[in-house]
Amino acid sequence: MARLYLVWVFALLCTLVTAKALPNLRILTLGDSITRGNGSGGNPNGYRSRLRGLLVQAGAQVDMIGTLKTGTMADNDHEGHSGKTLKTITTKWQKPIAAKPNLILIHAGTNNMDLNEDLDTAPTLYANMLDGMFKEYNDVVILVVPVIYSKKAHLNKNRETFNAKLKTIVKERQDKGKHIHITAVDITDADLSDEKHPNVQGYNKFADSFFAGVNRVNDKGWLVAPAKIDYDAYPDVGLGRGQ
């Protein structure tokens, strides 16, 4: 186990050292309570704090945006709506995307899979959301994490079906030239704080996976500096000029 951990650390360090220089990043994180960070403490940072730190360490100036603020971290803006399903989450990007984030990170659908809600239409809701994002801002890069493992058998069964369809949805958009990429997070029982929310260790895996994904899409040449905007024109979406 110790050896595997050392291999993982070495791989992460290699990513930090050898990856192409990152542009500055205006990031929208979108999802439910896992994006918020539930399970990582009383005022949760989830994966967002570690990810931001890794990106800053790699040389990027980072501004996380969103209409919500949660966590002890600096720049704690996000769109993680606890308890909400895709019917709601797939509308919550519409306000902050006006500020032209150059990167959107998505993990959504857990509550649908848990509540057996809109299982037949969930893939369509997700696909329409992605199409709406690209229509609103075609230059955006989107990283998608499939619904993660839980301790609930029915949720896992539902997520396996959904994730297979999500993979197809992403591939179809890649084939059309859209800058979208799947980055998986390997969650186990040891990474969960309860039946479905990660603990600190699990959120660290999230952050590291997103960080690796950011570097992959950057190496493809997809990421460019954020568009110049009038900050005062977009109140209440967490714009902080990189602070």
N, C-alpha and C positions, 0 to 999 in steps of 0.2 A: 504493500500500500504506500509506504514512504517513497519507494522508488518511482511508482506511478505519479505521485504528487510532484516529485522533483522533475520528472519528464514534462509534466504539465506546466510547471513554473518556467522551465527552460524554454518551452515553446512560446509562452507568453512573452518572455524577455526578448526572444528572437523577433517576435512581431513588433515589439516596441523599437527595436534597433534597426530592422531592415525595411520596414514598411515605407512606402512613399510618403513624403511630407503631406500632412493633412491641411486642407484649407480651413478657414474659420467656419464654425458650424452654428446654425440657428436650428435647434432641434425641437420637434413636437413629439412628445411621448403620449401614446393613445391607448386606452384600454379600460380595464375595470380596477378592482381593488389590488390586483397584482401590480399594475402600473403605479398605483398609489403607493404600494409598499406594505400593505397589511401583512403582519407576521414578522416584521423586522424591528419592532419596537413601538413604544407608546406614541411617538410622533415620527412616523416612519419615513425613511428615505428610500427603502426598497433597493432596486438596482441602480437608481438614478445617480446617487452620490458617487458610488465607486466608478460607474461609467464616466461620469463627468471628470473625475480625477484622472482616469486613464487617458482620456482625450486631451486634457490640459497638459498632462505629462508628455504626451506625444507631440505637443507644440501647437495645438489648436486653441483659438479663442472660442469659448463656448457660451452660447446664450440659449438656455432651455426656456421654451415658451409654453403657454397654456393659460386657461382661465382659472385654474385651481392652484393653490399653494399648499404643500404638505411637506413636513420634514424639518429636521434641524440643519440640513445642508444649505449652503448658499445657492442662490439661483434655483429655487425649489418649485418652479412653475411646471405644470403638467396637465394632462387630460385623462386622469385615471378615475373613473366614475364607479365607486364601490357599489356592488350589488346589481349593476345595470347589465342588460343583455344587448345583443347586437342591434336590436331595433332602436335603442337609444344611442349606443356608442357610435354607430355609423352616421350620426348627425353631429357629433360633438367636434369634429375637425373643421367644420365650416367657418366658424369665426376665426380661429387662430391661423388658418391657412392663408387668410388675407395678408398676413404679415410675411408671407413667402419664406417659410422654413425651407432650407435646402436639404433637410433630412427628417423623415418621419419614421418613428419606431413604433410598431404595433404588436401587441399581444392581446387578443380579444376573442371572446366566445366561450370562455369557461363557464359562465353562468347559464348560457343556453344549454350547454352539455350537461350541466348539473341539474337544471330544472326541467329538462326535456322540453324546452320551449323553442318553438320555431325551428325545429331540427331540419325540416324539409326546405325551408326558405333561408336558413342561415347562410349557406354558401352564396346565394344570390344577393343577400344583403351585403355581404363582405365584398363581393365582386363589384357591385354598384358603387360602394364606397370608394374602392380603389380607382374606378373609372372617373368618379367625381373629383377625386384628388388630382389626377392627371389632367383632367379637363380644366380645373381651376388654375393649376400651376404645373405645366408640363415638364419643367426642369427639375422637379422634386425627385429625390431618391428615397425609396421606401424599403425599409427592412422589416420583414415579417417573421415573428416567432410563432410556429404552430402551437395550438393549445397544449399546455404541458401536462405531464403525468400527474395523477392524483391518487389518493388511497381509496377512492370510490369506484367500484367496479362498473356501475352504469355510466358514470362520467367518462371513464376510460374507453368503454365500448363506443360511446357516442363520439368521443374526440378522434378515435381512430378513423371512423367513417368521414368525419368532417375534415380532418387533416389531409386525408387522401384527396378530397375534392379541392381543398385549399392549394395543395401542390399543383394541381392542374390549372387552377385559376391564375396562379402566379406565372406558370410556364406560358400560358396563352398570352399574357401581357408582355412577358419577356420576348416572345416571338414577334410581337408588334413593335419592338424596340423600346419598350418602357424600362426605366431603370428601377427594377424591383428585384429583391433578392430574399430568399428564405435563409434564416440562420436558426438552427435548432438548439434547444437547451435540454441537456440530458439530466432530468430531475429524477431522483430516487426517493424512497421513503426517508432516508437520512437527511434530505434537503428540504423537508416540509415541516412547517410549524404546527400544522393541523392537518385536516384531510385534503386541503387543496392549495393552501398558501405557502410559498417558500419561507424558509427561515433565512437567517443571515447568510449561511453557507449557500443556500439555494439562490438567493439574490446575487451573490457574488458570481455564481455560474452564469446567471442572466447577463450581468454586466460584462463579463469576459467574452461571452458569446456575441453580444452586440458589438463589443469593441473589435473582435476579430472580423465581424461582418462589415463594419465601417471600413476597416483596412482593405478588405477584399474589394468592395465597390470602389474605393478610392484608387486602388491599383488598376482597376478597369478604366479609370479616367472619368467616372461618372460624377464625382463630387466636384463642385465648383463653389467659389466664394458666394456667400449669401447676396441676394439682390439688394441694391441700395433702395431704401424706403424712407418715407417720412415717419419717424417713430411716433410723432404726436398724432398721426392719423389713425393709429391702431391702439387705442387705450384698452386696458383690461385684458390683454392677452399675454402679459408677462414679459414684454420686451424690456431688456435691461442693458442694451448696448454692450453685451458680453459680460456683464457683472453678475 
